[in-house]
Amino acid sequence: MLLQRKVDRAMDWLKEKNKSQETNTVDTLDNFAENELDYYDPKAEWLAEKNSNIILEKGDIFAIIVSAFMVFGPILLILTIILFLVTL
């Protein structure tokens, strides 16, 4: 390979970085108390997100409508052309 030394150096750097992250993860998990897992309730988190009102800005609805036309417009156009060609 033309730049093998640079590739090897980058791979060594990534290995060193991953080793340091693994040790940090293990330390964090060791310090995490077992009883804290009992208090986690994903349903409560989901309900909190569900009940929160999404505040839209002035031009958000228009942007949503335009993006929907940009996504579904070409599909509907092609289907309309196919329908028109079939009926001929």
N, C-alpha and C positions, 0 to 999 in steps of 0.2 A: 504494500500500500504506500502511496506517495507520502502521506503525513502520519505514518504509524506512531512516531514518538509523541505527537500531539494527542492522538487518540488514546494512547496508553496513559499519558499524563492525566487526561480528562477522566478516564476510567478509574484511575487511582484516587483522584480527588472525590469522585462520586462514592467510591467504597468507603473512604474516610468519613464523608458526610453521613452516609447511611449508618455507619458504626456509632457515630455520636448521637444520632437520632434514636437508635435502638436503645442505647443506654439511658437516654432521657425518658423514653417511654416506659422502660422497666422500672426506673426510679419513681415515676409518677404513679404507676399502677401499684407499686409496693406501698406507697404512702396513702393510697385511696382506701378509706375504711369500708369494710364489708357492709355495714349497716346503712351506708348511704345509698346502696343499690335498692334497698327496700322502699325508699321514699320516692323513687322515680315513677311517675305515672304518665305514660305516653298519651293516654286518652285525655287527661286533663290538659296536656300541652296542645293536643289537637283541638279541643273545645275552646281553648283560649284563642287560638288562631282563627277558628271559625267565627267566634263572636266579635272579633275585632273588625271594626268598620274600615274599609279601604277608602281613603280620601283621594279622589281624583282631582287633578288640576283642570284648568280651563280647557285646554286643547286635547285632553286625553281621549275623550270619546271620539272626536274626529279622527285622531290618529289610529284608534282601534278599528274604526270603520274603514279607513283608507287601507290599512294593512290587510284587513280581511278581503277587500276587493283585489288587492295585489296578489294575494295567495290564491283565492278561489276564482278570480276573474278569468285567467287563462284556461283553467280547467273547464269552467262553464262555457267559455267561447269554443273550445275544441269540441266539447260534447254537442253544442248547438250546431256547429258545422257538420259533424258526423250525422246528426239527426236530419239536417237539411239535405245532405247528400243521399241518405237512405230513402227519403221520401220522394226523391226525383224519379 
